[in-house]
């Protein structure tokens, strides 16, 4: 359904350091830099982080969460640890198993340095 997701940043170099570390735990190669944007490409889609084109400050979307697929609980935990080490902030409950309506998930939540809410999810 989606070709790509783009979020904003106020500091492209800081965002690249953060997302290179974070997405590296999921096997994604470091970003390609294209002027005011960076791109992460994978077989399942593209993530771009951009300085706002309109020159206004980037702001985090209230109520939005960007989810990343993890292949195991251990990978989701490594993702979370890498994000914290790279300047992210833990949010929600600590990483762990959540169950409901016949589903069992391992979830880990962070906010990136610009305040965007992120989640690593492994379906168990």
N, C-alpha and C positions, 0 to 999 in steps of 0.2 A: 504494500500500500504506500509506503513512504520511500522516497528516493534519497532523502537526506534530512538531517536535523541541524539547524544553526542556532547557536546561542551567542550572546554578547559578552564582551569583556572590556574592562577599562585598562588592562595591561596585558598586551599580547605575549610578551616574553614570559611573564609570570604564569599565564594560562598555559603556554606551551610546556613549561617545566612541570606544572601540575598534571596536565593531561598525558604527557609522555610517560610520567611515572605511573599514573593511575591506569591508563589503558594498556601499558606494557604488561601488566599482570594478567591481562586477557589475551595476550598474544598479538596486540595491535602495534604496528611499527610506529616510530616517532612521526610527528606531524610534518607535512609538507607546508612550507610557508609561501603564501601568495600575497605579497604586499601587506594589506591590512587584515588578512584572514589566515587561519591555519586549517588544514584538512587532515582528517584521519580516515583512511579507507580500509574497509574490510569486505569479505565476500558477502556480508549481509547488509551493508549500507555505508553511508558517509556521515561523519560528524564534522561540523565546521564550527570554529569559534572565531568571532569577528569583532573588530572595533566597529562601533556603530557608524554607518555610512552618513547619517544625518549630523554627525558631530556632537550629538547630545550624549550624556553619560549612559552607559549600559546599566540596566537594572534587572534584577532577577524577577521572573514571572511568579506572582503570588498564586499558589495552588498548583503549580506545574512541577512535575518530577520527570527527569530524564532517566530511563531505566536501561541497564546494561546486563546482558545475559552472561551468567557465569556457568562454567561446566561442572562445578562442584561447590560444596560449602567452603572447602579450603581455598578455592580460587576467589570466592566472594570475600572471605576473610582477608586474604592477601591484598585484594583490591582496596578494601577498607583501610588496612594498615598503611598501604602505599599512599593513599589519599591523605591520611592524617599526617604522615611524614612529609608530604609535599605541600602542606599548608591548608589542607581542608579542615572542616570542623564536623565532628560527630553530631548527628541529629537523630530524632526519633528514639526508639528503644535500641539497646546495644544489638549488634549483629546476632542473628540467631534464627531459630525455626519459628515459623508462624503457621498455624493451622486454622482452617475454616472451610465449611461447606465442601468437604471431600478433597480439599487441596492442602498440600504440605509444601511450604516454601521456605527457603533460607534467604533472608533479606539482610542487607547492610545499607545504611543510609549515611550520606555525607552532604555537606554544602561545599561547593568549590570556593576559591578565594573571592569570587564576585558575588557569592550568595546563591548561585543556582543549586537547586536540590537535585541530588543524584542518588540512584539506587542500583546496587548489584543484586540480581535475583537468580536463584537456582531453584528450578522446579524439581522437587524430590519425588 
